[in-house]
Amino acid sequence: MVAKFEKALLWVIETICLALLIALALSVIYSTTMRYLGSSPSWYDEIASVLLAWLTYFGATYALFLRQHMSFGGIVTALPKHAAMALALVSEFLVIGFFAVVAWYGNAVLVAAKWDSLLSIRWMTLDIVQSIIPLSAMLMIIGTFLTMPRALRNAAAGVDTEHAEIEQAIADAERENATASRKGQSK
């Protein structure tokens, strides 16, 4: 049940990232074309900035769900099992605490931001623009809770996922190289 929820939420985040990327690309193409034709849109700079910021926040959330963010897995795997588990657990709750603070103060900013708007699109208030901060912080908290069991299992087993992925990539490359060599010799 939890795995299905995690997978569904990850799909939603991935879809939002893709939609934001397409919207950003289309706005850049439109603006470039219009600028070339001598009629540059006034809204482009602000909208492109907002889309890029939102894409960055959702992309960071996506990376957190996949556990592809920066970490110090080598330190955890170098420790004895109980110390590794303790450090992993403390680091997980530090991450959750950090994003709780970001969500709290990000939400507090929205109260003040609702009285201001973008310069070129007056109806879009800054609370809409800045809402990505508490939203992504809450998604990151949820993502941390959903992926925490997997991270703790890896810490207990002494598995550093970065090194495991590197080793897997090397093994795949060696297998491909061996296959290509056999095909080259058979010709």
Secondary structure as UniProt FT lines:
FT   HELIX           2..36
FT   TURN            37..38
FT   TURN            42..43
FT   HELIX           44..65
FT   TURN            66..67
FT   HELIX           73..78
FT   HELIX           81..113
FT   TURN            114..115
FT   TURN            122..123
FT   HELIX           126..130
FT   HELIX           132..157
FT   HELIX           161..186
//
